[in-house]
Structures are given as structure tokens and as C-alpha cells.
Amino acid sequence: MEELLAWTTEAIDNKELVVFCFSRKQCGPCIFMSPIVESLAIEMKGHVRFFKVFADNEKMAPLFQALEVTCFPWFVVRNETGNIGNIVGTGTKEAFHAELMRISGQSDLVEN
């Protein structure tokens, strides 16, 4: 948990958007979203930092409870002001990107 906090602090200090990707290892929708998130992490490098957090890890239970994660996949979007939005469930890469832009209020999150 301390390592996750350090990564988050570093990302926010660098003015990057932070997306926590809460999932379970045996969750079908989570498995579906995994390559989409991995692709977006590459494309949005320098603008958005993604962190995968697995519910299967008991050490993360307090974090899941604090953020009121109730289903999977669940994505929490943060910036320097705190949590600014959630994305729940599955969708296309394009829809996920558009929702991140809407939540963040930024016009583009892709590395040029």
C-alpha cells in the first residue's frame, strides 16, 4: 500500500491524471478491459498513469472500502484535487478514452 501511495504522489506531482484500475484476477469483464487499459497506458504516457489494484490482495481491502468499490472493473480517476470521477464496467477503448477526457476536463490525453 505504501508503494501505491508513493507512485500516486509522484504521478500527481508530475501533473498526471491517476487512474486506479480495481479488478479481480478471475473476473471476465476485468480480463476484457485489461488489454484496453494497457494500450491506453502506453498511448497516454506522460498524461495519465494507470495502477492495477487486485481485490484478491487482502492488503488492499481498506482501500476498496474507503473508495466504496462495489463491482468490477471499477476505475477511480484522481488528480491533484482528489477523486474526480469513476468509470464502472466495460466498454470500448474509444469510449474509455472519451470518458477520461470528460471527467478530467482535458481536450486530449494522448502523447503527441
HELIX and SHEET records of a PDB file:
HELIX    1   1 GLU A    2  ASP A   13  1                                  12    
HELIX    2   2 GLY A   28  GLU A   43  1                                  16    
HELIX    3   3 GLU A   58  MET A   60  5                                   3    
HELIX    4   4 ALA A   61  ALA A   66  1                                   6    
HELIX    5   5 LYS A   93  SER A  104  1                                  12    
SHEET    1   A 4 VAL A  48  PHE A  54  0                                        
SHEET    2   A 4 LEU A  17  SER A  23  1                                        
SHEET    3   A 4 TRP A  74  ASN A  79 -1                                        
SHEET    4   A 4 GLY A  82  VAL A  88 -1                                        
END                                                                             
